[in-house]
Amino acid sequence: MIKHLEEMGCVFIRHGGKHDWYQNPIDGLKLAQFVYWPNPIHEGNGRAVIYIDEQANEAQRTALTEIATGNAGPGGPFEIFSSTYSEPPKVVFGSMQLERSNKEANLKFGDLAHAEIEPVRSAMDNSVADVHMVLPSGFIWQDAELVNTKLCEVNADGLKFRHENSNAFLSEVAYNI
């Protein structure tokens, strides 16, 4: 049974649609969320910090803040997660570095967080494993590659956690926000 959950999620926006509440496209921008729930997610009491790409202009920052805090409306996991927080998430703007090559990734969010992702490897011959988690009705993804978190560290506004050799997921998704 899950006793608590600590999570880092990151989104690179390839194509962001246009909506009435913002005029500037958000293509190519990034956002992240660092979250702690002291219990299973559906029981609530979560705390979150939203980290938004400092390259965004003011209108784009507003749009990304609305999306990431769950205030943009239905169409993705943000609205669902925000209903499980005990207080509105703190929003931070800063530098973001995302480097990805196949099943390897390096993520850096200013001085607040970073993660190193690598493939899952076979214990038999060290070959790269092709592992997927398929959730046909999943609200975050339907098909994700399972990879290894070599290291994940977060120290942001009272959220502090560190994980080594734990699971991570890579997926391309489309949200209707």
C-alpha positions as CSV (number, residue, x, y, z in Angstrom):
1,M,0.0,0.0,0.0
2,I,1.2,3.5,-0.8
3,K,2.1,5.4,2.3
4,H,3.2,8.6,0.6
5,L,4.2,9.8,-2.9
6,E,6.9,12.2,-4.1
7,E,6.8,13.1,-7.7
8,M,8.6,15.2,-10.3
9,G,6.8,15.6,-13.6
10,C,8.1,17.6,-16.6
11,V,6.3,18.6,-19.8
12,F,7.9,19.9,-23.0
13,I,5.2,21.5,-25.1
14,R,5.7,20.7,-28.8
15,H,2.5,22.3,-29.9
16,G,0.2,24.3,-27.7
17,G,-3.1,25.3,-29.1
18,K,-4.6,28.8,-28.9
19,H,-7.3,29.6,-26.4
20,D,-9.3,32.7,-25.5
21,W,-7.3,33.2,-22.3
22,Y,-4.0,33.7,-24.1
23,Q,-2.9,35.0,-27.4
24,N,0.7,33.8,-27.5
25,P,1.6,30.2,-28.6
26,I,3.3,28.2,-25.9
27,D,5.1,25.9,-28.4
28,G,8.6,24.9,-27.3
29,L,8.1,26.0,-23.7
30,K,8.4,23.7,-20.6
31,L,6.9,23.3,-17.2
32,A,7.4,21.0,-14.3
33,Q,5.7,20.1,-11.1
34,F,7.2,18.8,-7.8
35,V,4.6,17.2,-5.6
36,Y,4.4,15.5,-2.2
37,W,1.3,13.6,-1.0
38,P,1.5,12.2,2.6
39,N,-0.9,9.4,1.6
40,P,-2.4,7.9,-1.6
41,I,-3.2,10.7,-4.1
42,H,-7.0,10.4,-3.9
43,E,-6.9,11.1,-0.2
44,G,-5.6,14.6,-0.8
45,N,-3.4,16.8,1.4
46,G,-0.8,17.2,-1.4
47,R,1.6,20.1,-1.7
48,A,3.0,21.2,-5.0
49,V,5.5,23.6,-6.6
50,I,5.0,24.5,-10.2
51,Y,8.2,25.4,-12.1
52,I,7.8,27.4,-15.4
53,D,10.3,28.1,-18.1
54,E,11.7,31.6,-17.6
55,Q,11.8,32.0,-21.4
56,A,8.1,32.5,-21.5
57,N,6.8,36.1,-21.9
58,E,4.2,37.5,-19.5
59,A,1.2,36.2,-21.5
60,Q,2.8,32.7,-21.9
61,R,3.6,32.6,-18.1
62,T,0.0,33.3,-17.4
63,A,-1.2,30.6,-19.7
64,L,1.3,28.0,-18.4
65,T,0.4,29.0,-14.8
66,E,-3.3,28.5,-15.6
67,I,-2.6,25.1,-17.1
68,A,-0.2,23.8,-14.5
69,T,-2.3,24.9,-11.5
70,G,-5.4,23.2,-13.0
71,N,-7.3,26.4,-13.7
72,A,-7.4,26.0,-17.5
73,G,-10.2,23.6,-17.3
74,P,-10.6,19.9,-18.0
75,G,-8.4,18.1,-20.5
76,G,-5.4,16.8,-18.6
77,P,-4.0,15.6,-15.3
78,F,-3.4,19.1,-13.9
79,E,-7.0,19.8,-13.0
80,I,-7.3,16.4,-11.3
81,F,-4.1,16.8,-9.3
82,S,-4.9,20.3,-8.2
83,S,-8.1,19.0,-6.5
84,T,-5.8,16.9,-4.3
85,Y,-3.7,19.8,-3.0
86,S,-4.3,21.1,0.5
87,E,-3.2,24.6,-0.7
88,P,-2.7,26.3,-4.1
89,P,0.7,25.4,-5.5
90,K,3.5,27.9,-5.4
91,V,4.6,29.0,-8.9
92,V,8.3,29.6,-9.6
93,F,9.9,30.9,-12.9
94,G,13.4,29.9,-13.7
95,S,15.9,28.3,-16.0
96,M,15.2,24.8,-17.3
97,Q,17.5,22.4,-19.0
98,L,16.0,19.3,-20.6
99,E,18.2,17.0,-22.6
100,R,16.8,13.7,-23.9
101,S,18.2,11.1,-26.2
102,N,16.1,8.0,-26.5
103,K,15.8,6.5,-23.0
104,E,18.3,8.9,-21.4
105,A,17.5,12.3,-20.0
106,N,19.0,15.0,-17.8
107,L,16.7,17.5,-16.3
108,K,17.7,20.6,-14.3
109,F,15.4,23.2,-12.8
110,G,17.6,26.1,-11.6
111,D,19.0,25.2,-8.1
112,L,15.7,23.6,-7.0
113,A,15.7,20.2,-8.6
114,H,17.5,17.9,-11.0
115,A,17.1,14.3,-12.3
116,E,19.1,11.8,-14.4
117,I,17.2,9.2,-16.3
118,E,18.6,6.1,-17.9
119,P,17.3,2.9,-19.5
120,V,16.2,-0.1,-17.6
121,R,18.9,-2.8,-18.2
122,S,18.8,-6.5,-18.1
123,A,20.4,-8.1,-15.1
124,M,21.5,-11.0,-17.3
125,D,23.5,-9.2,-20.0
126,N,23.1,-5.4,-19.3
127,S,21.2,-4.9,-22.5
128,V,18.6,-2.1,-22.7
129,A,15.2,-3.4,-21.9
130,D,12.1,-2.2,-23.8
131,V,9.6,-1.9,-21.0
132,H,6.2,-0.2,-21.3
133,M,3.3,0.5,-19.0
134,V,0.1,0.5,-21.0
135,L,-3.0,2.1,-19.4
136,P,-5.7,2.2,-22.1
137,S,-7.9,4.6,-20.1
138,G,-5.1,6.4,-18.2
139,F,-5.5,10.2,-17.7
140,I,-1.8,11.0,-17.6
141,W,-0.7,8.6,-20.5
142,Q,-1.9,5.5,-22.3
143,D,1.5,4.1,-23.1
144,A,4.8,5.1,-21.4
145,E,8.3,3.8,-21.5
146,L,9.5,2.6,-18.1
147,V,13.0,3.9,-17.4
148,N,15.2,4.2,-14.4
149,T,15.7,7.3,-12.3
150,K,19.4,7.2,-11.6
151,L,19.0,10.2,-9.4
152,C,16.2,12.7,-8.6
153,E,16.6,15.5,-6.1
154,V,14.1,18.2,-5.2
155,N,14.5,21.0,-2.6
156,A,11.8,23.5,-3.4
157,D,9.7,25.6,-1.0
158,G,9.6,23.0,1.7
159,L,9.4,20.0,-0.6
160,K,12.6,18.0,-0.1
161,F,13.2,14.5,-1.4
162,R,15.8,12.4,-3.1
163,H,15.5,9.1,-5.0
164,E,18.0,6.8,-6.6
165,N,17.3,3.9,-8.9
166,S,13.6,4.3,-8.8
167,N,11.1,4.1,-11.7
168,A,10.3,6.9,-14.2
169,F,8.1,7.1,-17.2
170,L,8.7,8.8,-20.6
171,S,5.6,9.4,-22.8
172,E,4.3,11.6,-25.6
173,V,0.8,12.8,-24.7
174,A,-1.9,15.1,-26.1
175,Y,-4.1,17.0,-23.6
176,N,-7.1,18.9,-24.7
177,I,-6.7,22.0,-22.6
